[in-house]
Amino acid sequence: MAKGSAKPTKMLELRELTELELKNRLIEAEDNLEALRFQLDAGQLPSTSRVRSVRRDIARIRTMQREFELGIRARKGGVK
């Protein structure tokens, strides 16, 4: 997900990604959340709903990663 993107990530979009891509998305989303929290604390965040949206995106990504761990989803690419 791009840093300035206001559009939440869809599960269908996440299902197309490999484990490595999911891991990279998770890192990016967590960094984005941290930046949003700093903006929120500084009173510079115009839309507080963005924090909620990013938190939900993180939960979706972690759900997909857990499905890979449990074998619910077939592995598409490379991380063990």
N, C-alpha and C positions, 0 to 999 in steps of 0.2 A: 504494500500500500504506500502510495506517495505521501510525503510528509504534509503537504498542503491539502491533501484530498479530504473532502468532507463526506464522501460516499462510503458507507460501510461495506465491508467485505462480505460477499455472499458465500454460503456453504458450497454451492455448485462450483464457484470459482476455486475454492480451496481444494475441492476433490480432484481437480485437474493437476494439482501440484505434487511434486516429489517430496520426500521427507526433507531433503536438503533445502528445497525452496521454502517449505513450511518453517524450517528452523530460521532461515534468513528473514522471513516475514515476521516471525515472532520477535526477533531481536530488533527489527526496525520499528515494530509497533510498540514495544516496551520503551525504546528510546523516544518515540513520539509522545507516549504517555508521560514520560518524565518531563519533557519540554512543556507539555500542556499544563502539568501540575505547577511548574515554576511560573508560567504565565498566569495561572489562576491565583496563585499566592500573591503575585505582584499586582493583581487587579488589571491585567492587560488582556485577558481572554474575553473576547466579545461574545462567544457562544459556549456556555458551560456544558451544553449537551454533547459537545465534541468529546469531552473526557469520558462520558458514559459510552459513547459509540466506540471509542478506541478500546476501552475495557472489554466490551462485548466482542470486538474483533479478536482480542487476545484470547478470550475464552473459546471462541470458535476454533482458533488455530490449535490451542491446547487439546481441544476435543478431538480434532483430526489426528494429532500426534498420538493421543491415547488409543484411538482406534487402530492405528498402525501397531502399537505395542501389543494390544490384545489380539491382533490378527483379524479384526473385523474388516479391515481394509487391506487389500493386496498391496505389497510394497512395489512402488514404481521406480524408486531410485535410491541410491547409495548410502544412507547413514545407518549405522548399527548402534 
